[in-house]
C-alpha cells in the first residue's frame, strides 16, 4: 500500500451485509440506481441550503444536477457506468466515515429480517439506511471520487470490491461533488445501456427535484407534481412522489392536492401519513412542510404554516407571492405566510370533513392514529378549538363505533340541556359505571372520555353548539324527570330508617376523611354506591392526570352516595343493626369504596384489594352464604 492510500476493514455488520448483497439473487437489482440517485439528491439539497447563506463555495455557479454516463470501454473489458453530482461533496475523512460505517441498529434490523427469509430484501434496502451498499448487487468494484464544497479541501477516493475492506486514496478532481464509478459484474452489463438507465430513472426517480441527465438527455420529468392540475396526476404518481420524498413505504392515508389564487397564490401537495410517528430511518426527520417560492426550495422544514399539533402532515407548499430571497426571520413574520397558513389549514379541515362524510371507516382509522393530535390542539391552541371540535370522536353509551359531537347533539332528548360525559380508563369499565344508572333509565346518551387527554381538556371544552359539557359525576347534576311510565330511581325499600342511618354512620367512621360526605342517592338504580364530586370541586381532574403520569398522586376526596334499595346495602345495613361487631361490615365498606374508586379510574393500586377480597370469600364460605 502506497503512502497515498490507506486500507480499512469494515465493521461486522457491513461485512455481513455485503456478503448478502454480493452472493444473493434479487428479482429487481435496478434498485441500486434508485438508492444512488437518492443519495445524490440529498447531497444536492445540502448544497442548495449551504449556498442560501454562503457563496464562498467551490463552483458556486455549477448547475445542481445529477449525471449518469456509460463510458466507452475496449472490447473484452468490463462495462462501467458513472454517476456524478454537483452536491456538497466529501473530504477523505468524510468518505471514510460515511461509507465505512453504518447505523448499527438499521443494519442489524435489516439483516435480521432478511435472515428470517420472510421478506424480500429489495423492499427493505431503502428503509434501513443501507442503500449505498446495494450497488454491490451489480458491481465488481466501486470507486467513489469526491471533492468537498469547501474551496481548500482536497479531493479523495473511496475504493471497494465488495470484500471486507476498502481503501481511501488521493484523487484528481477539479469540480465540486461526487462521482461513483461502477465496474459492472458480467451478469449486470445490461445496466450499461442508456435506454435501460432512462427507464429506471423514470420508474423510481421521476420526481427528484433536480435534473437527472443520462448522457445529454434529461431522464426525469422533474416537473413539479404540485404545479400540475390534480386531474392530470395519477394515483401512482402521488404514491411514487410521496415515497421519494419521505422514504415511507406505507401509502399515505390521505392526499390533498389543490391550488388557489385568492387571497394568496398557492399550490400545495400534502399528505397525511398512515402512522403518526415516522419510521426510524424515514427521510424526513423533522416536522414541517417543504416551502417553495417560484418552484425554488427556500425552506426544507417550514414549521410556520401549520400549528405543532398538525406537524405530522407532510408535503410541499409553493407560492409565487413569496420573494425568492426570503429569510428565515422574514418567513416567520411575513403577512403572506399567515395567509398561506390559514388557507392550508382550512383546506385540510375541509378534506377531513369530506373524508368523515364519505368514508366513515377510513376516518375512523385516521382518528385512531391522529385523534390525540386534535386534543393536543385544544390544550395548546385555544383559538383552534371551534375548528377542531367537529372532528372529535367518542364512544358512547348508546351507539357502536365512533360518534361525533354533531351526531350526539342531533340525538339529544327533548328537554336535554347539556352534553353529558363520563371519564374513566376504558370504554368497557365505563359501561358499568354507576353514574350511568339514571341516564340508562332516561335513555340519555353519555360520551365516554377514556383518553388521558380528555381529562386534561375537560375544563377547556366549554360548550358546543350552545350546549355545555357536563361531567355526570357532578353531585349537583339535575336530570329531566322520568315520564309517567318510567321507573323512579329510588323505589320503596323494606330497610328501616334506623338501620340505614346506622349503616351510613358506619361508613363515615370506617372511611373517615377519605370522603367528604356519605348520603343516600336519589338516582342510583342498579349499583350499590357511587362517588360524586362536590359542586365546588376545583381542578378535579388534576389528580387523575397525576395518576396517569405517576406523579404526586393523591386520591381525591369525593361524596359517597348509597343506593338504599340495593340488596347488598340492605343486607349490610341489617348486619350493622343486628351484629355490629361482624368483621364483614368494615371490610365490605372498604371494598365498596375501593370498587367505586376502581370504576372511576382513580384507584392508586388495585392489587391492594386482593387480600381483602380473599378474606371476604373465606368468611362467606364459612357461613355457607
C-alpha positions in Angstrom: 0.0 0.0 0.0 1.5 3.4 -1.0 1.6 6.4 1.2 -1.2 7.9 -0.8 -3.6 5.1 0.1 -4.8 3.5 3.4 -6.7 0.3 3.9 -9.6 -0.1 6.4 -11.7 -3.1 7.4 -15.5 -2.9 7.6 -17.3 -3.5 10.8 -19.0 -6.8 11.2 -22.5 -5.6 10.2 -21.3 -4.2 6.9 -19.2 -7.3 6.1 -22.3 -9.5 6.7 -24.4 -7.0 4.7 -22.0 -7.0 1.7 -22.0 -10.8 1.8 -25.8 -10.9 1.4 -25.8 -8.3 -1.4 -23.0 -9.9 -3.3 -24.0 -13.5 -3.1 -27.8 -13.4 -3.0 -30.1 -13.3 -6.0 -32.5 -10.4 -6.4 -35.5 -10.1 -8.7 -35.1 -6.3 -9.1 -31.4 -5.3 -9.0 -32.1 -1.8 -10.5 -33.0 -0.5 -7.1 -29.3 0.2 -6.6 -29.6 3.1 -9.1 -32.6 4.5 -7.2 -30.6 4.5 -4.0 -27.5 6.2 -5.5 -29.8 8.8 -7.1 -31.4 9.4 -3.7 -28.0 9.9 -2.1 -27.0 12.3 -4.9 -30.3 14.3 -4.4 -29.6 14.6 -0.7 -26.1 15.9 -1.4 -27.6 18.5 -3.8 -30.2 19.6 -1.3 -27.5 20.1 1.3 -25.5 22.2 -1.2 -28.6 24.2 -2.1 -29.1 25.2 1.6 -25.5 25.9 2.1 -25.5 28.4 -0.7 -28.5 30.2 0.7 -26.2 31.7 3.3 -22.7 31.0 2.0 -21.5 31.9 -1.5 -17.9 31.2 -0.7 -18.0 27.7 -2.1 -16.3 25.8 -4.8 -18.0 26.1 -8.2 -20.6 28.5 -7.0 -22.3 28.7 -10.4 -22.4 25.0 -11.1 -25.8 23.6 -12.0 -27.3 21.4 -9.3 -27.8 18.3 -11.2 -27.2 14.5 -11.5 -25.4 13.0 -14.5 -25.4 9.3 -15.4 -22.9 8.2 -18.2 -21.9 5.0 -19.9 -18.2 5.3 -20.8 -16.8 3.6 -23.8 -14.6 0.6 -23.0 -12.3 -1.6 -25.1 -13.7 -4.9 -26.3 -13.5 -7.5 -23.7 -13.2 -5.1 -20.8 -15.9 -4.9 -18.1 -18.5 -2.4 -18.7 -19.0 0.6 -16.5 -21.4 3.4 -15.5 -20.6 6.7 -13.8 -23.0 8.6 -11.6 -21.9 12.1 -10.6 -23.5 15.1 -8.9 -22.5 18.7 -8.1 -23.6 18.4 -4.5 -21.9 19.1 -1.1 -19.1 16.6 -1.7 -16.9 14.9 0.9 -13.4 15.1 2.3 -11.3 12.0 2.7 -12.3 11.7 6.4 -16.0 12.1 5.5 -15.6 9.4 2.8 -14.1 7.0 5.4 -16.8 7.8 8.0 -19.9 7.9 5.7 -19.0 4.9 3.5 -17.1 2.8 6.1 -19.7 2.8 8.9 -23.4 2.4 9.1 -26.1 2.9 11.7 -25.8 -0.4 13.5 -29.5 -0.6 14.6 -30.6 -0.2 11.0 -28.1 -2.7 9.7 -29.0 -5.2 12.3 -32.7 -4.9 11.8 -32.2 -5.2 8.1 -30.0 -8.3 8.4 -32.3 -9.9 10.9 -35.4 -9.5 8.7 -33.6 -10.8 5.6 -32.2 -13.7 7.6 -35.7 -14.7 8.6 -36.4 -15.3 4.9 -39.9 -13.8 5.2 -39.3 -10.6 3.3 -37.8 -9.5 0.0 -34.5 -7.7 0.6 -35.5 -5.3 -2.3 -38.3 -4.0 -0.2 -36.1 -3.3 2.8 -32.9 -1.8 1.4 -34.3 1.8 1.2 -35.9 1.5 4.6 -32.9 0.6 6.7 -30.2 3.0 5.6 -28.2 0.6 3.7 -29.0 1.9 0.2 -25.4 2.8 -0.9 -24.2 -0.8 -0.4 -26.9 -2.1 -2.8 -24.6 -1.1 -5.6 -22.6 -4.3 -4.9 -25.6 -6.3 -6.3 -24.4 -5.1 -9.7 -20.8 -4.0 -9.2 -17.5 -5.9 -9.1 -15.8 -2.7 -7.9 -16.9 0.8 -6.9 -14.7 3.8 -6.9 -16.2 7.0 -5.2 -14.3 10.2 -6.1 -15.4 13.3 -4.2 -14.4 16.9 -3.6 -16.0 19.0 -0.9 -17.7 22.3 -1.4 -15.0 23.9 0.8 -12.6 25.7 -1.6 -9.4 24.4 0.2 -10.5 20.8 0.6 -8.6 18.2 -1.4 -10.3 15.5 -3.5 -10.2 11.9 -2.3 -11.3 8.5 -3.4 -13.0 5.5 -1.7 -12.4 2.2 -3.4 -14.0 -1.2 -2.6 -14.6 -4.5 -4.4 -17.3 -5.8 -2.2 -15.0 -7.7 0.1 -14.5 -7.0 3.8 -12.2 -4.0 3.4 -11.9 -0.7 1.5 -9.2 1.9 0.9 -9.0 5.7 0.9 -6.6 7.3 -1.5 -5.8 10.6 -3.2 -7.6 11.5 -6.4 -7.8 14.1 -9.1 -11.0 16.1 -9.3 -11.2 19.8 -10.1 -15.0 20.3 -9.7 -17.3 20.1 -6.7 -19.4 17.0 -5.9 -19.2 13.2 -6.0 -18.6 10.7 -8.8 -19.4 7.0 -8.4 -17.5 4.8 -10.9 -19.1 1.4 -11.1 -17.4 -1.6 -12.7 -20.3 -3.9 -13.5 -20.5 -7.6 -12.9 -20.7 -9.7 -16.1 -24.3 -10.6 -15.4 -25.2 -6.9 -14.8 -23.9 -5.4 -18.0 -27.5 -4.7 -19.0 -27.2 -1.5 -16.9 -24.5 -0.2 -19.3 -27.3 0.9 -21.6 -28.6 4.5 -21.8 -32.2 3.4 -22.7 -32.2 1.0 -19.7 -30.9 3.7 -17.4 -33.6 6.2 -18.5 -36.3 3.6 -17.9 -35.0 3.0 -14.3 -34.9 6.8 -13.6 -38.5 7.1 -15.0 -39.7 4.3 -12.8 -38.1 5.2 -9.5 -36.8 8.8 -9.6 -39.1 10.7 -11.9 -39.9 13.4 -9.4 -36.5 14.0 -7.9 -36.3 17.8 -7.6 -33.0 18.1 -9.5 -32.5 17.2 -13.2 -31.1 13.8 -13.9 -29.2 13.5 -17.2 -28.5 10.2 -18.9 -25.8 11.2 -21.4 -27.0 14.6 -22.7 -30.7 13.9 -22.3 -32.7 14.7 -19.2 -34.4 11.5 -18.0 -36.7 12.6 -15.2 -39.6 14.9 -16.0 -38.8 16.9 -12.8 -42.0 18.9 -13.5 -43.3 19.8 -10.0 -46.2 17.5 -9.3 -47.8 20.1 -7.2 -47.8 22.5 -10.1 -49.9 20.2 -12.2 -53.7 20.1 -12.1 -55.0 17.3 -9.9 -56.8 15.9 -12.9 -53.5 15.4 -14.6 -51.9 13.3 -11.8 -52.4 9.6 -11.4 -52.7 7.7 -8.1 -49.4 6.0 -8.8 -47.6 9.3 -9.4 -48.8 10.6 -6.0 -47.6 7.4 -4.3 -44.2 7.5 -6.0 -43.7 11.1 -5.1 -44.7 10.5 -1.5 -42.3 7.6 -1.3 -39.4 9.5 -2.9 -40.0 12.5 -0.6 -40.3 10.6 2.7 -38.9 7.1 2.1 -42.0 5.9 3.9 -43.1 2.6 2.2 -46.6 2.6 3.5 -49.1 4.6 1.4 -50.4 7.8 2.9 -53.8 7.8 4.5 -54.9 10.9 2.6 -53.5 13.0 -0.2 -54.6 16.7 -0.5 -53.7 18.5 -3.8 -55.0 22.0 -4.5 -54.2 25.4 -5.8 -55.5 28.9 -5.0 -55.1 32.4 -6.2 -57.2 34.2 -3.6 -56.4 35.5 -1.1 -52.9 34.4 -1.9 -51.2 32.5 -4.7 -50.7 28.9 -3.5 -50.0 25.4 -4.8 -49.9 22.6 -2.3 -49.5 18.8 -2.3 -50.0 17.5 1.2 -50.0 14.0 2.7 -51.4 12.6 5.9 -49.3 9.5 6.6 -50.5 6.1 7.6 -48.8 6.5 11.0 -48.3 9.5 13.2 -44.7 8.5 14.1 -42.3 8.3 11.1 -40.2 5.2 10.5 -36.9 5.2 12.4 -35.0 5.7 9.1 -37.5 7.8 7.3 -36.0 10.5 5.0 -37.8 13.4 6.8 -36.7 13.5 10.4 -38.4 16.8 11.4 -41.9 18.2 11.2 -42.6 20.9 8.7 -43.6 21.4 5.1 -41.2 21.9 2.2 -41.7 25.6 1.3 -41.0 26.7 -2.3 -41.1 30.1 -3.9 -41.4 30.2 -7.7 -40.7 26.4 -7.7 -37.4 27.0 -5.9 -37.0 25.3 -2.5 -36.4 28.0 0.2 -37.0 26.0 3.4 -37.0 22.3 3.8 -38.8 22.1 7.1 -41.1 25.1 7.4 -43.0 24.9 10.7 -44.7 28.3 10.3 -47.5 27.2 8.1 -49.2 24.7 10.4 -49.5 24.6 14.2 -47.4 22.0 16.0 -50.3 19.7 16.6 -50.7 19.3 12.8 -46.9 18.6 12.5 -47.5 15.1 11.2 -48.7 16.4 7.9 -46.0 16.3 5.2 -45.8 17.8 1.7 -45.0 20.8 -0.4 -46.2 24.4 -0.5 -45.3 26.7 -3.3 -46.2 30.4 -3.6 -45.2 33.0 -6.1 -46.2 35.7 -3.7 -43.1 34.9 -1.6 -39.9 36.6 -2.7 -37.0 34.2 -3.6 -34.6 35.8 -1.2 -37.0 35.4 1.8 -35.1 34.8 5.0 -36.0 32.7 8.0 -36.9 35.7 10.0 -39.0 37.2 7.1 -40.8 33.9 6.7 -41.8 33.9 10.4 -43.1 37.4 10.3 -44.5 37.6 6.8 -48.2 38.5 6.3 -48.3 36.3 3.3 -47.1 33.3 5.4 -50.0 33.9 7.8 -52.5 33.9 4.9 -50.8 30.8 3.4 -51.2 29.0 6.8 -54.8 29.9 7.2 -55.6 28.7 3.6 -53.8 25.5 4.0 -55.3 24.7 7.4 -58.8 25.5 6.1 -58.3 23.1 3.2 -57.0 20.3 5.4 -60.1 20.6 7.6 -62.4 20.6 4.5 -60.8 17.4 3.2 -61.0 15.7 6.6 -64.7 16.7 6.8 -65.2 15.2 3.4 -63.4 12.1 4.4 -65.6 11.7 7.5 -68.8 12.1 5.5 -67.8 9.8 2.6 -65.7 7.1 4.2 -66.6 6.6 7.8 -64.4 3.6 8.2 -61.3 5.3 6.8 -61.9 8.4 9.0 -62.1 6.0 12.0 -58.6 4.7 11.0 -57.4 8.3 10.8 -59.0 9.2 14.2 -57.4 6.3 16.0 -54.0 7.3 14.7 -54.2 11.1 14.9 -57.2 11.8 17.2 -54.9 12.8 20.1 -53.3 15.5 18.0 -56.7 17.3 17.8 -57.0 17.1 21.6 -53.5 18.5 21.9 -54.7 21.3 19.6 -57.4 22.2 22.1 -54.9 22.0 25.0 -52.2 24.1 23.4 -54.1 26.3 20.8 -57.4 27.7 22.3 -58.1 29.7 19.1 -58.4 26.4 17.2 -61.0 24.9 19.5 -64.0 25.8 17.4 -62.4 24.4 14.2 -61.2 21.2 16.0 -64.4 20.2 17.9 -66.4 18.9 14.9 -63.6 16.4 14.2 -63.6 14.8 17.7 -64.9 11.3 18.0 -66.0 9.3 21.1 -67.5 6.0 22.1 -70.9 6.5 23.8 -73.4 4.6 25.9 -75.9 4.5 23.1 -74.0 3.6 19.9 -71.5 1.3 18.4 -68.4 2.8 16.9 -67.2 6.4 17.0 -69.7 9.2 17.4 -69.2 12.9 16.5 -70.5 15.8 18.6 -72.8 16.7 15.8 -74.3 13.2 15.9 -74.7 13.4 19.6 -76.4 16.8 19.6 -78.8 15.7 16.8 -79.9 12.7 19.1 -80.3 14.7 22.3 -83.7 14.1 24.0 -86.3 16.8 24.2 -85.6 18.9 27.3 -81.9 17.8 27.5 -79.8 20.9 28.0 -76.2 19.5 28.3 -73.8 17.2 26.6 -73.1 14.5 29.2 -69.7 12.7 29.6 -68.1 10.3 31.9 -64.4 9.9 32.4 -62.6 6.6 33.0 -59.8 4.3 32.0 -61.5 2.4 29.1 -64.9 2.0 27.4 -65.6 -1.4 28.9 -65.2 -0.3 32.5 -67.1 2.9 31.9 -70.0 1.0 30.5 -70.5 -0.4 34.0 -70.2 2.9 35.8 -72.8 3.6 38.5 -73.1 7.1 37.2 -74.9 5.7 34.1 -77.8 4.4 36.1 -80.1 7.4 35.9 -79.0 8.0 32.2 -79.9 4.5 31.2 -83.3 4.9 33.0 -84.0 8.1 31.0 -82.5 6.9 27.7 -79.9 9.7 27.7 -76.7 9.2 25.8 -73.3 9.8 27.5 -69.9 10.3 25.9 -67.1 8.0 27.1 -63.9 10.0 27.7 -61.2 7.4 28.1 -58.1 9.2 26.8 -55.9 10.8 29.4 -56.0 14.0 27.3 -59.8 14.0 27.8 -59.3 14.7 31.4 -56.7 17.5 30.6 -59.0 19.3 28.2 -62.3 18.8 30.1 -62.1 22.3 31.7 -61.4 23.8 28.3 -64.3 22.3 26.4 -66.9 24.8 27.5 -69.8 24.4 25.1 -70.6 23.0 21.7 -73.5 24.5 19.7 -74.6 26.3 22.8 -74.8 23.1 24.8 -72.5 22.9 27.9 -70.4 19.8 28.6 -71.3 18.2 32.0 -69.5 15.5 33.8 -72.1 13.0 35.1 -70.2 12.5 38.4 -71.3 16.0 39.4 -73.1 15.9 42.8 -75.4 18.7 41.8 -76.5 17.1 38.5 -80.1 17.8 37.5 -81.7 15.5 35.1 -85.1 15.6 33.3 -87.9 14.0 35.2 -88.9 10.5 34.2 -92.1 10.1 32.3 -95.2 8.6 33.8 -94.2 5.1 32.5 -90.6 5.4 33.8 -89.3 3.8 37.0 -88.3 6.1 39.8 -84.7 6.0 40.7 -85.4 5.3 44.4 -88.1 2.6 45.0 -89.7 1.5 48.2 -87.3 -0.2 50.5 -88.0 -2.6 53.3 -85.0 -1.2 55.2 -85.8 0.7 58.3 -84.7 4.3 58.7 -82.8 3.3 61.8 -80.8 0.5 60.1 -80.0 2.7 57.1 -78.8 5.6 59.3 -76.6 3.2 61.3 -75.0 1.9 58.1 -74.4 5.5 56.9 -72.7 6.3 60.2 -70.6 3.1 60.0 -69.5 4.2 56.5 -68.5 7.6 58.0 -66.4 6.1 60.8 -64.8 3.5 58.6 -63.8 5.7 55.7 -63.0 8.8 57.8 -61.6 11.8 55.9 -61.2 9.8 52.7 -64.8 11.0 51.8 -66.4 14.4 52.2 -69.8 13.1 53.0 -71.9 9.9 53.0 -75.5 10.2 51.9 -78.4 8.5 50.3 -78.5 8.6 46.5 -81.5 9.9 44.6 -80.6 8.4 41.3 -78.8 5.0 41.7 -80.8 2.1 40.4 -78.5 -1.0 39.7 -75.3 0.0 41.6 -74.9 -0.1 45.4 -72.7 3.1 45.6 -71.0 5.8 43.6 -68.5 8.6 44.2 -69.5 12.0 43.1 -67.6 15.3 43.0 -68.8 18.3 45.1 -70.2 21.3 43.3 -67.2 23.5 44.3 -64.5 20.9 43.3 -61.6 22.8 41.8 -59.3 21.2 39.2 -60.9 17.9 40.0 -59.3 16.1 37.0 -55.7 17.1 38.0 -55.3 14.1 40.4 -56.5 11.8 37.6 -53.7 13.3 35.4 -51.2 12.9 38.2 -52.2 9.2 38.4 -51.7 8.8 34.6 -48.2 10.4 34.9 -47.4 8.6 38.2 -46.6 11.9 39.8 -47.6 13.0 43.4 -50.9 11.3 43.1 -53.5 11.7 45.9 -56.9 10.0 45.9 -59.4 12.9 45.5 -62.0 13.3 48.3 -65.5 12.8 47.0 -69.0 12.3 48.2 -70.1 8.6 48.7 -73.7 8.1 47.6 -75.5 4.9 48.7 -78.3 3.1 46.9 -80.7 2.3 49.8 -82.7 -0.1 47.7 -79.8 -2.3 46.6 -79.9 -5.8 48.1 -76.2 -5.6 49.2 -76.8 -2.3 51.1 -79.9 -3.7 52.7 -78.1 -6.8 53.9 -75.1 -4.8 55.2 -77.4 -2.3 57.0 -79.3 -5.1 58.8 -76.0 -6.7 59.7 -74.9 -3.4 61.3 -78.2 -3.3 63.3 -78.2 -6.9 64.4 -74.5 -7.9 64.5 -72.5 -4.6 64.7 -69.2 -6.5 65.6 -69.2 -8.6 62.5 -65.8 -8.3 60.6 -67.7 -8.4 57.3 -69.1 -4.9 57.8 -66.0 -2.8 57.7 -64.3 -5.0 55.1 -67.4 -4.7 52.9 -67.5 -0.9 53.3 -63.8 -0.7 52.4 -64.4 -2.9 49.4 -67.4 -0.8 48.2 -65.2 2.3 48.4 -62.3 0.7 46.6 -64.6 -0.7 43.9 -66.0 2.7 43.4 -62.5 4.2 43.0 -61.7 1.5 40.5 -64.8 2.2 38.5 -63.8 5.9 38.5 -60.3 5.1 37.3 -58.9 6.6 40.4 -57.6 3.7 42.4 -53.8 4.0 43.1 -53.1 0.3 43.3 -56.0 -2.2 42.7 -53.8 -5.1 43.7 -54.1 -3.9 47.3 -57.7 -5.1 47.3 -56.8 -8.8 46.7 -56.1 -9.8 50.4 -59.4 -8.3 51.5 -61.4 -9.9 48.7 -59.9 -13.3 49.6 -60.8 -12.8 53.3 -64.4 -11.8 52.4 -64.6 -15.0 50.3 -63.4 -17.1 53.2 -65.9 -15.5 55.6 -68.7 -16.2 53.0 -67.6 -19.8 52.6 -67.6 -20.3 56.4 -71.1 -19.0 56.8 -72.3 -21.0 53.8 -73.8 -18.0 52.2 
